Amino acid sequence: KKREKNYRQQLDSKTHVRVGTMQITTLDSLVETGQIVFSENTVVKIDVEGFEPSVMYGGEKTLTTTPPRVILSEFYPVMINRHHSRRNMAYVYLLLMRKFG
């Protein structure tokens, strides 16, 4: 399931920003449609500027049924908490990493 997402990216200091639209989908959707294949030797790298919990939630089925060998992820609590309404989302993300990683 794909959808469009508006984004705003700070390029430097506080004066230059890039604004646009990107297409987003879930990890589960990519696996279900055969766009990527998971196996016991899969290595997953997640670096999505604070949206890491969303990646985990969007891949819950895949990560549960075919756990990857390794999950590498950025962990920047300030950005994670900034992008999610739940106050302790950075802690929740650590729990998700423990569950899936």
N, C-alpha and C positions, 0 to 999 in steps of 0.2 A: 504494500500500500504506500504509494508515493504522495507527497504533498509539498506545496511550496512554503518556504519559510523566509520571511524578511530578516535581514541581518544588518547589523551595524558593527563595523570593525574599526577600532582605534588603531591607526597606523603609526603615529608618533605623538608624543606629548599630548596636548589636548586640542590641537587645532586641525589635524587632518583625519578625516574619517571616510571610509568607503561604505556606501549604502547600496544594497541590492537585494536580489532574490535568489535563493538556491533551492534545488530540489532535494528533499530528504526522504529517506525510507528507513525501514527497520532491518536489523540483522536477520531476524527470522524471515522476513519477506525475501531478502536476497538469497537465503538458503532454500526456501520453499520454491522459488522460481528457477533455481539451478544456476543463478548468476555467480555464486560462490559455493564451494564444496567444503564441508567440514569433515575432519577425521580425527583420530586420536593423536595425530602428529601436527595438527593445526596450531599455529602461533598467531595470537591476536594482538594487534597494537592499537591502542585507543588514545587519541590526542585530539580532543574536540573542544578545547577552551572552556571547560566548565560544564559541558553537557554529557560528561562521562556516565552519570547515573542513567540518563535517558538511553544511552547505547545499551547498557546492561538490561534495563527493563525491556527494550525493544528486541533483545536477543535471548530472553529468558528461556523460551522453549528450546532453542538450539543449544544454549550453554548447559541446559539440564540434560538433554538427551544425548548430546555428543560433546562432552567437555573438551576444550582445547588443551594441548599439552602445557601451554604457557599463555598468560594474559599479561601484557606489558601496558602500563597505563600511566599517564600523567596524573598527579594528584596535587591540585592547587585549591585548597579548601575555600579560599576567598572567592574564587571564580565560580566554584560549584554552588556555594550558598547564594551568590549574586543571581544566578540564572534559575533558581528554583524557589518556590514560595515557602517550602518547608524549611524552617530555620536550621535544622541540624542535618541537612542533606549530605554534607561532607562525611559525617559519621555514618549515615545510612549507606553511602557509597562504599565505605570501608567494610561494612557488613556484607554488601553485595559481592565485593571482591573476595571476601573470605568464603562466601557461599559458592561462587562460581570459579574462583581462581585457585 
